[in-house]
Amino acid sequence: IFLQVAQQLVENIGDELAEEMIDEFIDEIRVFVKDDLECVMEQVAPDGSVIDHIDGRTLNPGHAIEAAWFILHEAKRRGGDPE
């Protein structure tokens, strides 16, 4: 959600701090992406590892789709930035 808020601040008022924060928010989302499991976790340990507990195994496809949507929007805003 913070990613989308930052995007709106950049697009509507040109907020420079929000522009800087966008990359940090995307990096934070990447911590939750587990390529080996082909999913986006809801919670991870501080080091980014999967938590062996029911809360650590929770997935919410809606949140994964929402995060992907925000990242795709950012890539479009940047003109197709592959990062």
Biopython code that builds the backbone (N, CA, C, O; Angstrom):
import numpy as np
from Bio.PDB.StructureBuilder import StructureBuilder

atoms = [
    (1, "ILE", "N", (0.829, -1.192, 0.000)),
    (1, "ILE", "CA", (0.000, 0.000, 0.000)),
    (1, "ILE", "C", (0.874, 1.256, 0.000)),
    (1, "ILE", "O", (0.562, 2.229, -0.688)),
    (2, "PHE", "N", (1.968, 1.239, 0.770)),
    (2, "PHE", "CA", (2.848, 2.414, 0.792)),
    (2, "PHE", "C", (3.411, 2.697, -0.597)),
    (2, "PHE", "O", (3.608, 3.854, -0.970)),
    (3, "LEU", "N", (3.667, 1.639, -1.358)),
    (3, "LEU", "CA", (4.176, 1.818, -2.719)),
    (3, "LEU", "C", (3.178, 2.609, -3.548)),
    (3, "LEU", "O", (3.561, 3.537, -4.260)),
    (4, "GLN", "N", (1.921, 2.255, -3.463)),
    (4, "GLN", "CA", (0.895, 2.940, -4.248)),
    (4, "GLN", "C", (0.720, 4.381, -3.783)),
    (4, "GLN", "O", (0.531, 5.277, -4.606)),
    (5, "VAL", "N", (0.779, 4.611, -2.493)),
    (5, "VAL", "CA", (0.680, 5.975, -1.962)),
    (5, "VAL", "C", (1.848, 6.815, -2.475)),
    (5, "VAL", "O", (1.656, 7.953, -2.904)),
    (6, "ALA", "N", (3.056, 6.254, -2.430)),
    (6, "ALA", "CA", (4.230, 6.977, -2.930)),
    (6, "ALA", "C", (4.084, 7.280, -4.417)),
    (6, "ALA", "O", (4.443, 8.368, -4.868)),
    (7, "GLN", "N", (3.560, 6.326, -5.180)),
    (7, "GLN", "CA", (3.348, 6.553, -6.611)),
    (7, "GLN", "C", (2.386, 7.716, -6.839)),
    (7, "GLN", "O", (2.612, 8.548, -7.718)),
    (8, "GLN", "N", (1.336, 7.775, -6.064)),
    (8, "GLN", "CA", (0.367, 8.862, -6.208)),
    (8, "GLN", "C", (0.991, 10.208, -5.851)),
    (8, "GLN", "O", (0.730, 11.211, -6.515)),
    (9, "LEU", "N", (1.816, 10.232, -4.802)),
    (9, "LEU", "CA", (2.487, 11.478, -4.421)),
    (9, "LEU", "C", (3.427, 11.956, -5.524)),
    (9, "LEU", "O", (3.500, 13.151, -5.809)),
    (10, "VAL", "N", (4.139, 11.029, -6.136)),
    (10, "VAL", "CA", (5.052, 11.392, -7.227)),
    (10, "VAL", "C", (4.267, 11.898, -8.427)),
    (10, "VAL", "O", (4.598, 12.938, -8.997)),
    (11, "GLU", "N", (3.235, 11.168, -8.808)),
    (11, "GLU", "CA", (2.473, 11.513, -10.006)),
    (11, "GLU", "C", (1.685, 12.812, -9.855)),
    (11, "GLU", "O", (1.500, 13.539, -10.831)),
    (12, "ASN", "N", (1.227, 13.107, -8.657)),
    (12, "ASN", "CA", (0.345, 14.262, -8.479)),
    (12, "ASN", "C", (1.035, 15.525, -7.979)),
    (12, "ASN", "O", (0.622, 16.633, -8.320)),
    (13, "ILE", "N", (2.089, 15.365, -7.166)),
    (13, "ILE", "CA", (2.752, 16.578, -6.673)),
    (13, "ILE", "C", (4.269, 16.545, -6.853)),
    (13, "ILE", "O", (4.968, 17.458, -6.412)),
    (14, "GLY", "N", (4.782, 15.491, -7.503)),
    (14, "GLY", "CA", (6.217, 15.417, -7.762)),
    (14, "GLY", "C", (7.073, 15.292, -6.519)),
    (14, "GLY", "O", (8.196, 15.794, -6.487)),
    (15, "ASP", "N", (6.561, 14.632, -5.503)),
    (15, "ASP", "CA", (7.271, 14.489, -4.228)),
    (15, "ASP", "C", (8.574, 13.701, -4.409)),
    (15, "ASP", "O", (8.543, 12.523, -4.763)),
    (16, "GLU", "N", (9.717, 14.351, -4.166)),
    (16, "GLU", "CA", (11.026, 13.721, -4.374)),
    (16, "GLU", "C", (11.316, 12.625, -3.350)),
    (16, "GLU", "O", (11.914, 11.607, -3.698)),
    (17, "LEU", "N", (10.906, 12.812, -2.101)),
    (17, "LEU", "CA", (11.123, 11.782, -1.086)),
    (17, "LEU", "C", (10.340, 10.521, -1.449)),
    (17, "LEU", "O", (10.850, 9.408, -1.323)),
    (18, "ALA", "N", (9.106, 10.700, -1.898)),
    (18, "ALA", "CA", (8.296, 9.553, -2.303)),
    (18, "ALA", "C", (8.956, 8.819, -3.464)),
    (18, "ALA", "O", (8.928, 7.589, -3.520)),
    (19, "GLU", "N", (9.544, 9.560, -4.382)),
    (19, "GLU", "CA", (10.251, 8.947, -5.521)),
    (19, "GLU", "C", (11.384, 8.047, -5.018)),
    (19, "GLU", "O", (11.568, 6.940, -5.524)),
    (20, "GLU", "N", (12.133, 8.515, -4.035)),
    (20, "GLU", "CA", (13.224, 7.725, -3.462)),
    (20, "GLU", "C", (12.703, 6.489, -2.728)),
    (20, "GLU", "O", (13.336, 5.434, -2.752)),
    (21, "MET", "N", (11.560, 6.624, -2.083)),
    (21, "MET", "CA", (11.012, 5.535, -1.283)),
    (21, "MET", "C", (10.461, 4.398, -2.143)),
    (21, "MET", "O", (10.395, 3.258, -1.684)),
    (22, "ILE", "N", (10.069, 4.689, -3.367)),
    (22, "ILE", "CA", (9.469, 3.666, -4.228)),
    (22, "ILE", "C", (10.398, 2.464, -4.379)),
    (22, "ILE", "O", (9.955, 1.324, -4.235)),
    (23, "ASP", "N", (11.675, 2.700, -4.665)),
    (23, "ASP", "CA", (12.617, 1.583, -4.809)),
    (23, "ASP", "C", (12.753, 0.798, -3.509)),
    (23, "ASP", "O", (12.871, -0.427, -3.534)),
    (24, "GLU", "N", (12.737, 1.490, -2.383)),
    (24, "GLU", "CA", (12.827, 0.802, -1.092)),
    (24, "GLU", "C", (11.604, -0.079, -0.851)),
    (24, "GLU", "O", (11.728, -1.192, -0.341)),
    (25, "PHE", "N", (10.422, 0.420, -1.220)),
    (25, "PHE", "CA", (9.208, -0.378, -1.047)),
    (25, "PHE", "C", (9.229, -1.608, -1.948)),
    (25, "PHE", "O", (8.813, -2.689, -1.532)),
    (26, "ILE", "N", (9.711, -1.451, -3.179)),
    (26, "ILE", "CA", (9.808, -2.597, -4.089)),
    (26, "ILE", "C", (10.813, -3.614, -3.543)),
    (26, "ILE", "O", (10.561, -4.818, -3.588)),
    (27, "ASP", "N", (11.937, -3.142, -3.034)),
    (27, "ASP", "CA", (12.926, -4.051, -2.436)),
    (27, "ASP", "C", (12.335, -4.803, -1.250)),
    (27, "ASP", "O", (12.621, -5.983, -1.052)),
    (28, "GLU", "N", (11.514, -4.120, -0.466)),
    (28, "GLU", "CA", (10.882, -4.777, 0.684)),
    (28, "GLU", "C", (9.918, -5.867, 0.222)),
    (28, "GLU", "O", (9.871, -6.941, 0.821)),
    (29, "ILE", "N", (9.160, -5.608, -0.823)),
    (29, "ILE", "CA", (8.247, -6.622, -1.362)),
    (29, "ILE", "C", (9.038, -7.840, -1.819)),
    (29, "ILE", "O", (8.604, -8.973, -1.616)),
    (30, "ARG", "N", (10.192, -7.617, -2.433)),
    (30, "ARG", "CA", (11.014, -8.730, -2.936)),
    (30, "ARG", "C", (11.445, -9.685, -1.830)),
    (30, "ARG", "O", (11.680, -10.863, -2.098)),
    (31, "VAL", "N", (11.553, -9.212, -0.609)),
    (31, "VAL", "CA", (11.916, -10.078, 0.521)),
    (31, "VAL", "C", (10.858, -11.163, 0.716)),
    (31, "VAL", "O", (11.179, -12.269, 1.150)),
    (32, "PHE", "N", (9.613, -10.858, 0.403)),
    (32, "PHE", "CA", (8.505, -11.780, 0.614)),
    (32, "PHE", "C", (8.290, -12.729, -0.566)),
    (32, "PHE", "O", (7.543, -13.701, -0.452)),
    (33, "VAL", "N", (8.936, -12.453, -1.685)),
    (33, "VAL", "CA", (8.814, -13.296, -2.878)),
    (33, "VAL", "C", (9.757, -14.483, -2.734)),
    (33, "VAL", "O", (10.962, -14.316, -2.542)),
    (34, "LYS", "N", (9.196, -15.674, -2.827)),
    (34, "LYS", "CA", (9.985, -16.905, -2.702)),
    (34, "LYS", "C", (9.901, -17.664, -4.024)),
    (34, "LYS", "O", (8.944, -18.396, -4.281)),
    (35, "ASP", "N", (10.928, -17.471, -4.858)),
    (35, "ASP", "CA", (10.953, -18.107, -6.177)),
    (35, "ASP", "C", (10.898, -19.626, -6.080)),
    (35, "ASP", "O", (10.227, -20.275, -6.882)),
    (36, "ASP", "N", (11.602, -20.197, -5.100)),
    (36, "ASP", "CA", (11.631, -21.653, -4.968)),
    (36, "ASP", "C", (10.260, -22.228, -4.628)),
    (36, "ASP", "O", (9.967, -23.374, -4.970)),
    (37, "LEU", "N", (9.427, -21.449, -3.962)),
    (37, "LEU", "CA", (8.069, -21.883, -3.610)),
    (37, "LEU", "C", (7.024, -21.349, -4.584)),
    (37, "LEU", "O", (5.853, -21.725, -4.525)),
    (38, "GLU", "N", (7.464, -20.464, -5.482)),
    (38, "GLU", "CA", (6.584, -19.825, -6.461)),
    (38, "GLU", "C", (5.404, -19.133, -5.784)),
    (38, "GLU", "O", (4.246, -19.329, -6.154)),
    (39, "CYS", "N", (5.735, -18.309, -4.771)),
    (39, "CYS", "CA", (4.677, -17.599, -4.059)),
    (39, "CYS", "C", (5.225, -16.328, -3.409)),
    (39, "CYS", "O", (6.430, -16.079, -3.372)),
    (40, "VAL", "N", (4.290, -15.547, -2.905)),
    (40, "VAL", "CA", (4.614, -14.363, -2.114)),
    (40, "VAL", "C", (4.074, -14.631, -0.715)),
    (40, "VAL", "O", (2.869, -14.795, -0.525)),
    (41, "MET", "N", (4.972, -14.673, 0.259)),
    (41, "MET", "CA", (4.579, -14.972, 1.631)),
    (41, "MET", "C", (3.946, -13.745, 2.289)),
    (41, "MET", "O", (4.241, -12.607, 1.922)),
    (42, "GLU", "N", (3.084, -13.992, 3.254)),
    (42, "GLU", "CA", (2.493, -12.903, 4.034)),
    (42, "GLU", "C", (3.460, -12.430, 5.113)),
    (42, "GLU", "O", (3.529, -11.239, 5.415)),
    (43, "GLN", "N", (4.207, -13.371, 5.692)),
    (43, "GLN", "CA", (5.165, -13.045, 6.748)),
    (43, "GLN", "C", (6.447, -13.825, 6.499)),
    (43, "GLN", "O", (6.419, -14.962, 6.026)),
    (44, "VAL", "N", (7.557, -13.204, 6.822)),
    (44, "VAL", "CA", (8.858, -13.883, 6.772)),
    (44, "VAL", "C", (9.642, -13.484, 8.016)),
    (44, "VAL", "O", (9.301, -12.517, 8.698)),
    (45, "ALA", "N", (10.695, -14.240, 8.298)),
    (45, "ALA", "CA", (11.581, -13.910, 9.419)),
    (45, "ALA", "C", (12.359, -12.636, 9.086)),
    (45, "ALA", "O", (12.421, -12.240, 7.922)),
    (46, "PRO", "N", (12.949, -11.993, 10.090)),
    (46, "PRO", "CA", (13.729, -10.771, 9.833)),
    (46, "PRO", "C", (14.807, -10.935, 8.762)),
    (46, "PRO", "O", (15.156, -9.974, 8.077)),
    (47, "ASP", "N", (15.336, -12.156, 8.618)),
    (47, "ASP", "CA", (16.357, -12.385, 7.588)),
    (47, "ASP", "C", (15.753, -12.752, 6.232)),
    (47, "ASP", "O", (16.485, -13.016, 5.278)),
    (48, "GLY", "N", (14.429, -12.770, 6.144)),
    (48, "GLY", "CA", (13.745, -13.060, 4.885)),
    (48, "GLY", "C", (13.411, -14.521, 4.672)),
    (48, "GLY", "O", (12.803, -14.876, 3.662)),
    (49, "SER", "N", (13.800, -15.372, 5.607)),
    (49, "SER", "CA", (13.517, -16.799, 5.458)),
    (49, "SER", "C", (12.062, -17.103, 5.829)),
    (49, "SER", "O", (11.402, -16.336, 6.530)),
    (50, "VAL", "N", (11.594, -18.243, 5.335)),
    (50, "VAL", "CA", (10.234, -18.684, 5.630)),
    (50, "VAL", "C", (10.183, -19.142, 7.083)),
    (50, "VAL", "O", (11.073, -19.853, 7.550)),
    (51, "ILE", "N", (9.142, -18.730, 7.787)),
    (51, "ILE", "CA", (8.957, -19.099, 9.193)),
    (51, "ILE", "C", (8.212, -20.428, 9.250)),
    (51, "ILE", "O", (7.153, -20.568, 8.639)),
    (52, "ASP", "N", (8.752, -21.403, 9.977)),
    (52, "ASP", "CA", (8.119, -22.712, 10.090)),
    (52, "ASP", "C", (7.051, -22.684, 11.182)),
    (52, "ASP", "O", (7.215, -23.256, 12.260)),
    (53, "HIS", "N", (5.977, -22.014, 10.872)),
    (53, "HIS", "CA", (4.841, -21.856, 11.781)),
    (53, "HIS", "C", (3.629, -21.570, 10.907)),
    (53, "HIS", "O", (3.786, -21.132, 9.767)),
    (54, "ILE", "N", (2.444, -21.804, 11.406)),
    (54, "ILE", "CA", (1.247, -21.593, 10.589)),
    (54, "ILE", "C", (1.183, -20.166, 10.028)),
    (54, "ILE", "O", (0.796, -19.974, 8.876)),
    (55, "ASP", "N", (1.557, -19.172, 10.831)),
    (55, "ASP", "CA", (1.555, -17.790, 10.337)),
    (55, "ASP", "C", (2.592, -17.592, 9.235)),
    (55, "ASP", "O", (2.386, -16.804, 8.312)),
    (56, "GLY", "N", (3.688, -18.300, 9.337)),
    (56, "GLY", "CA", (4.748, -18.189, 8.347)),
    (56, "GLY", "C", (4.452, -18.910, 7.049)),
    (56, "GLY", "O", (5.141, -18.706, 6.049)),
    (57, "ARG", "N", (3.434, -19.749, 7.058)),
    (57, "ARG", "CA", (3.050, -20.476, 5.846)),
    (57, "ARG", "C", (1.791, -19.909, 5.207)),
    (57, "ARG", "O", (1.240, -20.504, 4.281)),
    (58, "THR", "N", (1.335, -18.764, 5.696)),
    (58, "THR", "CA", (0.115, -18.149, 5.178)),
    (58, "THR", "C", (0.388, -17.432, 3.864)),
    (58, "THR", "O", (1.374, -16.709, 3.723)),
    (59, "LEU", "N", (-0.502, -17.649, 2.912)),
    (59, "LEU", "CA", (-0.436, -16.978, 1.617)),
    (59, "LEU", "C", (-1.750, -16.252, 1.382)),
    (59, "LEU", "O", (-2.805, -16.730, 1.798)),
    (60, "ASN", "N", (-1.699, -15.112, 0.726)),
    (60, "ASN", "CA", (-2.911, -14.395, 0.343)),
    (60, "ASN", "C", (-2.735, -13.979, -1.115)),
    (60, "ASN", "O", (-2.073, -12.981, -1.400)),
    (61, "PRO", "N", (-3.326, -14.741, -2.040)),
    (61, "PRO", "CA", (-3.151, -14.425, -3.456)),
    (61, "PRO", "C", (-3.560, -12.999, -3.809)),
    (61, "PRO", "O", (-2.976, -12.394, -4.708)),
    (62, "GLY", "N", (-4.544, -12.462, -3.119)),
    (62, "GLY", "CA", (-4.976, -11.088, -3.390)),
    (62, "GLY", "C", (-3.882, -10.077, -3.109)),
    (62, "GLY", "O", (-3.715, -9.116, -3.860)),
    (63, "HIS", "N", (-3.138, -10.284, -2.038)),
    (63, "HIS", "CA", (-2.032, -9.378, -1.713)),
    (63, "HIS", "C", (-0.904, -9.509, -2.734)),
    (63, "HIS", "O", (-0.280, -8.516, -3.108)),
    (64, "ALA", "N", (-0.644, -10.743, -3.184)),
    (64, "ALA", "CA", (0.392, -10.953, -4.202)),
    (64, "ALA", "C", (0.014, -10.260, -5.506)),
    (64, "ALA", "O", (0.855, -9.622, -6.140)),
    (65, "ILE", "N", (-1.242, -10.382, -5.906)),
    (65, "ILE", "CA", (-1.717, -9.734, -7.133)),
    (65, "ILE", "C", (-1.645, -8.221, -6.994)),
    (65, "ILE", "O", (-1.224, -7.527, -7.920)),
    (66, "GLU", "N", (-2.052, -7.712, -5.843)),
    (66, "GLU", "CA", (-2.013, -6.271, -5.593)),
    (66, "GLU", "C", (-0.577, -5.740, -5.677)),
    (66, "GLU", "O", (-0.335, -4.708, -6.304)),
    (67, "ALA", "N", (0.361, -6.432, -5.056)),
    (67, "ALA", "CA", (1.765, -6.003, -5.102)),
    (67, "ALA", "C", (2.287, -6.029, -6.535)),
    (67, "ALA", "O", (2.995, -5.117, -6.960)),
    (68, "ALA", "N", (1.936, -7.076, -7.274)),
    (68, "ALA", "CA", (2.368, -7.164, -8.677)),
    (68, "ALA", "C", (1.795, -6.011, -9.489)),
    (68, "ALA", "O", (2.484, -5.440, -10.334)),
    (69, "TRP", "N", (0.555, -5.674, -9.238)),
    (69, "TRP", "CA", (-0.103, -4.574, -9.950)),
    (69, "TRP", "C", (0.645, -3.262, -9.694)),
    (69, "TRP", "O", (0.902, -2.504, -10.630)),
    (70, "PHE", "N", (0.992, -2.992, -8.439)),
    (70, "PHE", "CA", (1.712, -1.759, -8.105)),
    (70, "PHE", "C", (3.091, -1.732, -8.769)),
    (70, "PHE", "O", (3.524, -0.694, -9.269)),
    (71, "ILE", "N", (3.774, -2.876, -8.769)),
    (71, "ILE", "CA", (5.105, -2.933, -9.383)),
    (71, "ILE", "C", (5.009, -2.767, -10.897)),
    (71, "ILE", "O", (5.833, -2.076, -11.495)),
    (72, "LEU", "N", (4.020, -3.386, -11.516)),
    (72, "LEU", "CA", (3.826, -3.212, -12.961)),
    (72, "LEU", "C", (3.493, -1.764, -13.298)),
    (72, "LEU", "O", (3.949, -1.236, -14.311)),
    (73, "HIS", "N", (2.700, -1.129, -12.448)),
    (73, "HIS", "CA", (2.381, 0.290, -12.646)),
    (73, "HIS", "C", (3.658, 1.124, -12.599)),
    (73, "HIS", "O", (3.831, 2.051, -13.391)),
    (74, "GLU", "N", (4.542, 0.793, -11.676)),
    (74, "GLU", "CA", (5.803, 1.528, -11.558)),
    (74, "GLU", "C", (6.683, 1.298, -12.779)),
    (74, "GLU", "O", (7.312, 2.232, -13.276)),
    (75, "ALA", "N", (6.732, 0.068, -13.262)),
    (75, "ALA", "CA", (7.518, -0.220, -14.471)),
    (75, "ALA", "C", (6.978, 0.576, -15.655)),
    (75, "ALA", "O", (7.751, 1.108, -16.452)),
    (76, "LYS", "N", (5.672, 0.658, -15.769)),
    (76, "LYS", "CA", (5.055, 1.444, -16.848)),
    (76, "LYS", "C", (5.389, 2.924, -16.681)),
    (76, "LYS", "O", (5.704, 3.606, -17.657)),
    (77, "ARG", "N", (5.322, 3.419, -15.451)),
    (77, "ARG", "CA", (5.621, 4.830, -15.188)),
    (77, "ARG", "C", (7.061, 5.159, -15.572)),
    (77, "ARG", "O", (7.354, 6.265, -16.025)),
    (78, "ARG", "N", (7.957, 4.189, -15.388)),
    (78, "ARG", "CA", (9.371, 4.389, -15.701)),
    (78, "ARG", "C", (9.697, 4.079, -17.161)),
    (78, "ARG", "O", (10.856, 4.144, -17.571)),
    (79, "GLY", "N", (8.693, 3.750, -17.925)),
    (79, "GLY", "CA", (8.927, 3.456, -19.335)),
    (79, "GLY", "C", (9.423, 2.046, -19.595)),
    (79, "GLY", "O", (10.164, 1.809, -20.549)),
    (80, "GLY", "N", (9.017, 1.112, -18.753)),
    (80, "GLY", "CA", (9.378, -0.285, -18.961)),
    (80, "GLY", "C", (10.635, -0.721, -18.252)),
    (80, "GLY", "O", (11.280, -1.676, -18.686)),
    (81, "ASP", "N", (11.005, -0.060, -17.182)),
    (81, "ASP", "CA", (12.202, -0.395, -16.405)),
    (81, "ASP", "C", (12.154, -1.865, -15.980)),
    (81, "ASP", "O", (11.241, -2.253, -15.252)),
    (82, "PRO", "N", (13.119, -2.702, -16.417)),
    (82, "PRO", "CA", (13.098, -4.125, -16.077)),
    (82, "PRO", "C", (13.407, -4.419, -14.616)),
    (82, "PRO", "O", (13.112, -5.517, -14.143)),
    (83, "GLU", "N", (13.990, -3.479, -13.891)),
    (83, "GLU", "CA", (14.318, -3.696, -12.488)),
    (83, "GLU", "C", (13.080, -3.528, -11.655)),
    (83, "GLU", "O", (13.134, -3.668, -10.433)),
]
sb = StructureBuilder()
sb.init_structure("model")
sb.init_model(0)
sb.init_chain("A")
sb.init_seg("    ")
for serial, (resi, resn, name, xyz) in enumerate(atoms, 1):
    if name == "N":
        sb.init_residue(resn, " ", resi, " ")
    sb.init_atom(name, np.array(xyz, "f"), 0.0, 1.0, " ", f" {name:<3s}", serial, name[0])
structure = sb.get_structure()
